Amino acid sequence: MFAKIRKKLVVVNATVILIVLALLSTLIYAHMRYRLYHDTDEILKLAQARIQSFADLSALLQSGRPDPAQDETTTYLFWNRQGKLIGQMPQQSFPDSIVSFFKPAFEASSLRTLAAGGHHYRILVFKQSSHAIASIGIVRSLDDARSTLHALKMDIISAIIAGVLISVLTGFFLAGRSLVPIRKSWEKQQRFVADASHELRTPTAIIHAQTELLLRNPAHSIEQEADQIAAILKESNRMNRLLDNLLTLARSDSNQLQLQSSFFKLDELVQEIAERFRLLAETKNVTVRYAAEQPVLFWGDEGRIRQLLIILMDNALKYTPESGTVEIRTRIQTSFLVIRVSDNGCGIADRDLPFVFDRFYRGDQARSRAEGGTGLGLSIAHWIAYAHGGTISIESTVNEGTIVELRLPRKKYD
């Protein structure tokens, strides 16, 4: 799939560059042609003004004295009222076979381009009031201009070919580079869908099996089938948590999940969560400690920060053995608020630390599933920290404990 996309991108890029180069080249060629022809026309008009400044053109023509201001590429042709050529200046500039192409139309003056004898000329013909001379033609060769245009055309064609070839090569390379993050995102999405399907399959299978057991004994009371009903409720709750987490991450990926920010007392929120988990920890004989430097007024989404702290405390309590300790501590730095959640539990292996924020990642699959985890909690915590402009990091040693440090920027207030 990505190979086809890469080829299509290369073709599209090369086509766009070809069109752009062709348009620019056409404009350059047209402008150069206009300038060369315009300059030639200006020279012809100046020559017309010079020749008309002579009082006696017949004497000038008979003497054969050329115009002192004319150049060798400009020729003057003189016709009488019968349309017969009566002279050239300089003399013998064109043979009769060529001059016949320049024969004027007496009804109006004209400025045109002619091809004769394998050459191209620009000719300006105008009427003359002299008795002997009826019309004068001023001819200037276009060979130099056409040679320049031909060279420009070849250069343009060569540049277009080179540009297209370079665009194909660079486009093939850049398309491959640009598809790398897309490929990774696609693979990540595919893996995410597969993991989500796998996680949903287990509770669905359990609910299905327990429901079948209930249907085998329709006469039994609720008390008799309490174990099956409890299993169904447990897996339903697990599935509901998983779906909520998936919806949160999906909305965060599509930027549909917006923060509802306001000022709130973060120290009181941390203390409330610590007290809440202290009651839960008593059932496991785990000690929960809380320490704060001073009251903190924080700008952020209180609901999301609460969710983040609950995830961290839940993980800490979940993997801390009996007689262990979980501590949550806050401190204020210059522009950051630091929250640390530490425990002396089982810890995380070094090989697993780089992946703890990946979705559905579990270092110990069996243990995590037995504890009811979905593998999405730390992914959500990471998103909440990032959405608030903060960072979250984890340090851990196996059989010694884990430290999670959350750094949130403080917003100045009056």
PATIVO-982635 format. One record per residue (C-alpha): x, y, z; residue in one letter. Coordinates in nm, 3 decimals. Each point is the difference from the previous one (the first is absolute). Example, Ala and Ser with C-alpha at 12.3 -4.5 7.8 and 13.67 -1.06 7.14 Angstrom:
BEGIN
        x        y        z  code
    1.230   -0.450    0.780     a
    0.137    0.344   -0.066     s
//
This chain:
BEGIN
        x        y        z  code
    0.000    0.000    0.000     m
    0.268    0.251    0.099     f
    0.207   -0.085   -0.310     a
   -0.293    0.099   -0.223     k
   -0.055    0.318    0.199     i
    0.369    0.083   -0.033     r
   -0.012   -0.041   -0.377     k
   -0.315    0.211   -0.024     k
    0.161    0.275    0.206     l
    0.306   -0.003   -0.226     v
   -0.216    0.019   -0.314     v
   -0.213    0.280    0.142     v
    0.304    0.198    0.114     n
    0.177   -0.046   -0.333     a
   -0.315    0.100   -0.191     t
   -0.048    0.313    0.210     v
    0.365    0.100   -0.041     i
   -0.020   -0.067   -0.376     l
   -0.308    0.223   -0.032     i
    0.159    0.274    0.210     v
    0.326   -0.012   -0.197     l
   -0.189   -0.002   -0.330     a
   -0.207    0.303    0.098     l
    0.300    0.193    0.129     l
    0.203   -0.091   -0.307     s
   -0.280    0.106   -0.231     t
   -0.022    0.336    0.176     l
    0.377    0.049   -0.019     i
    0.010   -0.094   -0.370     y
   -0.298    0.224   -0.083     a
    0.151    0.292    0.190     h
    0.339   -0.040   -0.169     m
   -0.162   -0.024   -0.344     r
   -0.205    0.313    0.071     y
    0.309    0.191    0.114     r
    0.207   -0.097   -0.302     l
   -0.277    0.082   -0.250     y
   -0.087    0.318    0.187     h
    0.361    0.116   -0.008     d
    0.012   -0.072   -0.374     t
   -0.319    0.200   -0.056     d
    0.141    0.293    0.198     e
    0.311   -0.002   -0.220     i
   -0.219   -0.001   -0.313     l
   -0.202    0.295    0.130     k
    0.315    0.196    0.077     l
    0.126   -0.077   -0.350     a
   -0.331    0.126   -0.140     q
    0.041    0.325    0.190     a
    0.355    0.041   -0.132     r
   -0.087   -0.066   -0.364     i
   -0.297    0.235    0.015     q
    0.226    0.276    0.133     s
    0.173    0.026   -0.341     f
   -0.146    0.273   -0.219     a
    0.101   -0.151   -0.337     d
   -0.016   -0.379    0.004     l
    0.035   -0.023   -0.379     s
    0.339    0.172    0.010     a
    0.104   -0.222    0.289     l
   -0.101   -0.311   -0.191     l
    0.173    0.113   -0.321     q
    0.320    0.083    0.180     s
   -0.001   -0.341    0.169     g
    0.114    0.166    0.321     r
   -0.112   -0.225    0.283     p
   -0.159    0.125    0.317     d
    0.288    0.078    0.238     p
   -0.205   -0.127    0.294     a
   -0.108   -0.331   -0.151     q
    0.161   -0.334    0.088     d
    0.088   -0.281   -0.235     e
   -0.304   -0.207    0.091     t
   -0.250    0.268   -0.107     t
   -0.091    0.051   -0.367     t
   -0.214    0.274   -0.163     y
   -0.214   -0.090   -0.304     l
   -0.161    0.267   -0.223     f
   -0.300   -0.055   -0.228     w
   -0.167    0.233   -0.252     n
   -0.374    0.043   -0.047     r
   -0.013   -0.292   -0.245     q
    0.135   -0.236    0.269     g
    0.339   -0.032   -0.166     k
    0.313   -0.013    0.213     l
    0.210    0.301   -0.092     i
    0.286   -0.048    0.242     g
    0.150   -0.150    0.313     q
    0.221    0.145    0.262     m
    0.258   -0.141    0.040     p
   -0.004   -0.099   -0.365     q
   -0.037   -0.364   -0.106     q
   -0.101   -0.104    0.352     s
   -0.264   -0.244   -0.131     f
   -0.038   -0.176   -0.337     p
   -0.321    0.049   -0.198     d
   -0.132   -0.344    0.108     s
    0.011    0.110    0.365     i
   -0.121    0.357   -0.056     v
   -0.323   -0.128   -0.155     s
   -0.104   -0.128    0.343     f
    0.028    0.351    0.143     f
   -0.227    0.164   -0.259     k
   -0.228    0.238    0.190     p
   -0.376    0.024    0.016     a
   -0.067    0.362   -0.094     f
   -0.326    0.034    0.179     e
    0.156    0.019    0.350     a
    0.323   -0.002    0.195     s
    0.099   -0.337    0.147     s
    0.240   -0.166    0.242     l
    0.038   -0.372   -0.053     r
    0.231   -0.299    0.011     t
    0.098   -0.179   -0.323     l
    0.198   -0.310   -0.090     a
    0.204    0.013   -0.319     a
    0.300   -0.191   -0.127     g
    0.031   -0.204    0.320     g
    0.013    0.312    0.218     h
   -0.252    0.195    0.203     h
   -0.044    0.375   -0.014     y
   -0.196    0.269    0.175     r
   -0.115    0.268   -0.248     i
   -0.161    0.338    0.057     l
   -0.165    0.147   -0.313     v
   -0.142    0.352   -0.004     f
   -0.118    0.250   -0.266     k
    0.211    0.288   -0.115     q
   -0.123    0.330   -0.144     s
    0.298    0.042   -0.234     s
   -0.080    0.023   -0.373     h
    0.244   -0.274   -0.103     a
   -0.026   -0.220    0.309     i
   -0.343   -0.132    0.101     a
    0.095   -0.249    0.273     s
    0.301   -0.083    0.213     i
    0.068   -0.335    0.163     g
    0.242   -0.040    0.290     i
    0.117   -0.360    0.037     v
    0.188   -0.147    0.289     r
    0.118   -0.359    0.033     s
   -0.146   -0.215    0.281     l
    0.261   -0.274   -0.025     d
    0.181    0.105    0.317     d
   -0.323    0.026    0.195     a
   -0.124   -0.335   -0.126     r
    0.337   -0.159    0.076     s
   -0.023    0.135    0.354     t
   -0.357   -0.131    0.037     l
    0.101   -0.341   -0.134     h
    0.286   -0.025    0.248     a
   -0.236    0.107    0.279     l
   -0.252   -0.262   -0.108     k
    0.260   -0.278    0.010     m
    0.119    0.116    0.342     d
   -0.357    0.002    0.127     i
   -0.069   -0.351   -0.131     i
    0.321   -0.126    0.158     s
   -0.088    0.170    0.330     a
   -0.351   -0.151   -0.001     i
    0.135   -0.350   -0.067     i
    0.263    0.038    0.271     a
   -0.257    0.146    0.240     g
   -0.242   -0.288   -0.054     v
    0.274   -0.260    0.045     l
    0.122    0.168    0.318     i
   -0.357    0.031    0.127     s
   -0.059   -0.371   -0.061     v
    0.315   -0.099    0.188     l
   -0.046    0.242    0.287     t
   -0.375   -0.064    0.004     g
    0.057   -0.373    0.033     f
    0.234    0.062    0.293     f
   -0.217    0.264    0.169     l
   -0.317   -0.204   -0.050     a
    0.166   -0.290    0.175     g
    0.106    0.227    0.286     r
   -0.344    0.158    0.029     s
   -0.169   -0.339    0.011     l
    0.212   -0.117    0.296     v
   -0.215    0.170    0.267     p
   -0.315   -0.098   -0.189     i
    0.117   -0.360   -0.014     r
    0.081    0.005    0.371     k
   -0.335    0.157    0.080     s
   -0.177   -0.260   -0.213     w
    0.185   -0.286    0.165     e
   -0.070    0.152    0.341     k
   -0.369    0.030   -0.086     q
   -0.014   -0.356   -0.126     q
    0.170   -0.123    0.315     r
   -0.235    0.212    0.210     f
   -0.307   -0.148   -0.170     v
    0.137   -0.353    0.038     a
    0.079    0.056    0.369     d
   -0.340    0.156    0.065     a
   -0.171   -0.293   -0.170     s
    0.205   -0.241    0.208     h
   -0.082    0.181    0.325     e
   -0.370    0.010   -0.082     l
   -0.006   -0.366   -0.101     r
    0.084   -0.125    0.350     t
   -0.283    0.168    0.197     p
   -0.241   -0.068   -0.284     t
    0.086   -0.370    0.007     a
   -0.037   -0.014    0.379     i
   -0.337    0.177   -0.007     i
   -0.116   -0.232   -0.277     h
    0.110   -0.312    0.189     a
   -0.151    0.110    0.332     q
   -0.326    0.091   -0.171     t
   -0.020   -0.346   -0.155     e
    0.050   -0.153    0.345     l
   -0.287    0.208    0.133     l
   -0.227   -0.117   -0.282     l
    0.073   -0.365    0.075     r
   -0.175    0.033    0.335     n
   -0.289    0.242   -0.052     p
   -0.172   -0.119    0.319     a
    0.290    0.100    0.226     h
   -0.032    0.306    0.222     s
    0.224    0.306   -0.014     i
    0.170   -0.117    0.318     e
    0.087   -0.335   -0.155     q
    0.150    0.167   -0.308     e
    0.168    0.284    0.187     a
    0.352   -0.104   -0.109     d
   -0.090    0.006   -0.369     q
   -0.182    0.332    0.036     i
    0.297    0.148    0.188     a
    0.235   -0.114   -0.277     a
   -0.223    0.158   -0.265     i
   -0.014    0.327    0.197     l
    0.377    0.002    0.050     k
    0.074   -0.051   -0.369     e
   -0.267    0.253   -0.098     s
    0.165    0.260    0.221     n
    0.337   -0.086   -0.147     r
   -0.136    0.034   -0.352     m
   -0.163    0.332    0.089     n
    0.332    0.135    0.133     r
    0.180   -0.120   -0.310     l
   -0.252    0.166   -0.231     l
    0.018    0.326    0.196     d
    0.380   -0.003   -0.027     n
   -0.012   -0.078   -0.372     l
   -0.247    0.284   -0.058     l
    0.221    0.242    0.194     t
    0.307   -0.091   -0.203     l
   -0.190    0.008   -0.330     a
   -0.131    0.349    0.074     r
    0.342    0.119    0.108     s
    0.152   -0.129   -0.325     d
   -0.255    0.192   -0.206     s
    0.028    0.315    0.216     n
   -0.368   -0.028    0.088     q
    0.072   -0.015    0.373     l
    0.038    0.352    0.132     q
    0.122    0.102    0.345     l
   -0.238    0.191    0.228     q
    0.262    0.213    0.171     s
   -0.047    0.217    0.307     s
    0.186    0.086    0.321     f
   -0.035   -0.257    0.278     f
    0.186   -0.097    0.315     k
    0.225   -0.282   -0.109     l
    0.134   -0.071    0.350     d
   -0.354   -0.067    0.124     e
   -0.067   -0.229   -0.297     l
    0.319   -0.199    0.069     v
   -0.089   -0.028    0.368     q
   -0.353   -0.117   -0.084     e
    0.131   -0.274   -0.230     i
    0.260   -0.104    0.257     a
   -0.272   -0.036    0.266     e
   -0.215   -0.198   -0.239     r
    0.276   -0.248   -0.074     f
    0.100   -0.017    0.367     r
   -0.335   -0.167    0.070     l
    0.052   -0.244   -0.288     l
    0.356   -0.071    0.111     a
   -0.109   -0.107    0.345     e
   -0.151   -0.315   -0.147     t
    0.348   -0.095   -0.133     k
    0.186    0.122    0.307     n
    0.178    0.260   -0.212     v
    0.093    0.343    0.135     t
   -0.088    0.310   -0.205     v
    0.185    0.323    0.075     r
   -0.059    0.352   -0.122     y
    0.230    0.301    0.016     a
   -0.037    0.350   -0.145     a
    0.224    0.303    0.030     e
   -0.272    0.266   -0.013     q
   -0.345    0.074   -0.142     p
    0.001    0.007   -0.381     v
   -0.249    0.172   -0.230     l
    0.026   -0.171   -0.337     f
   -0.145    0.081   -0.344     w
   -0.122   -0.313   -0.181     g
   -0.278   -0.253   -0.043     d
   -0.077   -0.119    0.352     e
   -0.186   -0.307   -0.122     g
    0.289   -0.116   -0.221     r
    0.263    0.069    0.265     i
   -0.212   -0.202    0.244     r
   -0.015   -0.284   -0.253     q
    0.378    0.013   -0.048     l
    0.074   -0.015    0.375     l
   -0.247   -0.284    0.049     i
    0.175   -0.199   -0.275     i
    0.341    0.052    0.164     l
   -0.123   -0.079    0.350     m
   -0.197   -0.302   -0.120     d
    0.308   -0.144   -0.174     n
    0.217    0.065    0.305     a
   -0.246   -0.166    0.238     l
   -0.071   -0.286   -0.239     k
    0.363   -0.115   -0.018     y
    0.105    0.076    0.356     t
    0.002   -0.310    0.229     p
   -0.127   -0.017    0.354     e
    0.180    0.219    0.257     s
    0.123    0.215   -0.289     g
   -0.015    0.377   -0.034     t
   -0.145    0.234   -0.263     v
    0.088    0.369    0.021     e
   -0.128    0.300   -0.197     i
    0.195    0.323    0.039     r
   -0.031    0.342   -0.159     t
    0.259    0.275   -0.024     r
    0.025    0.332   -0.179     i
    0.284    0.103   -0.226     q
    0.051    0.333   -0.178     t
   -0.248   -0.058   -0.282     s
   -0.105   -0.361    0.054     f
   -0.202   -0.199    0.248     l
    0.146   -0.344    0.068     v
   -0.211   -0.291    0.123     i
    0.178   -0.326    0.091     r
   -0.176   -0.329    0.062     v
    0.236   -0.264    0.140     s
   -0.036   -0.351    0.135     d
    0.222   -0.285    0.118     n
   -0.180   -0.263   -0.201     g
    0.113   -0.254   -0.256     c
    0.138    0.260   -0.243     g
    0.030   -0.010   -0.380     i
    0.268   -0.181   -0.199     a
    0.246    0.213   -0.195     d
   -0.109   -0.157   -0.329     r
   -0.359    0.110    0.065     d
    0.062    0.362    0.106     l
    0.022    0.146   -0.354     p
   -0.345   -0.142   -0.083     f
   -0.205    0.067    0.313     v
   -0.189    0.286   -0.168     f
   -0.086   -0.206   -0.309     d
   -0.359   -0.104   -0.030     r
   -0.084   -0.350    0.121     f
    0.361   -0.062    0.099     y
    0.049   -0.218    0.308     r
    0.327   -0.120    0.138     g
   -0.168   -0.293    0.170     d
   -0.306   -0.099   -0.201     q
   -0.139   -0.257    0.240     a
    0.042    0.214    0.311     r
   -0.141    0.313   -0.162     s
   -0.309   -0.178   -0.124     r
   -0.052   -0.162    0.337     a
    0.008    0.345    0.160     e
   -0.269    0.120   -0.241     g
    0.219    0.237   -0.198     g
   -0.062    0.095   -0.361     t
    0.346    0.125   -0.092     g
   -0.137    0.346   -0.086     l
    0.032    0.187    0.329     g
    0.352    0.135   -0.047     l
   -0.078    0.089   -0.363     s
   -0.287    0.217    0.122     i
    0.220    0.146    0.277     a
    0.265    0.088   -0.257     h
   -0.259    0.175   -0.220     w
   -0.141    0.201    0.293     i
    0.350    0.116    0.100     a
    0.084    0.091   -0.361     y
   -0.333    0.184   -0.048     a
    0.087    0.219    0.300     h
    0.344    0.077   -0.144     g
    0.171   -0.226    0.252     g
    0.207   -0.316    0.005     t
   -0.015   -0.332    0.180     i
    0.291   -0.237    0.062     s
    0.054   -0.328    0.180     i
    0.301   -0.139    0.187     e
   -0.019   -0.353    0.131     s
    0.210   -0.283    0.137     t
   -0.124   -0.357    0.019     v
   -0.094   -0.106    0.357     n
    0.087    0.347    0.132     e
   -0.274    0.227   -0.125     g
   -0.113    0.260   -0.252     t
    0.003    0.379   -0.011     i
   -0.230    0.189   -0.238     v
    0.076    0.370   -0.037     e
   -0.255    0.238   -0.148     l
    0.113    0.352   -0.097     r
   -0.273    0.254   -0.077     l
    0.060    0.363   -0.101     p
   -0.141    0.263    0.233     r
   -0.203    0.285   -0.142     k
    0.060    0.341    0.156     k
   -0.299    0.166    0.160     y
   -0.067    0.311    0.203     d
//
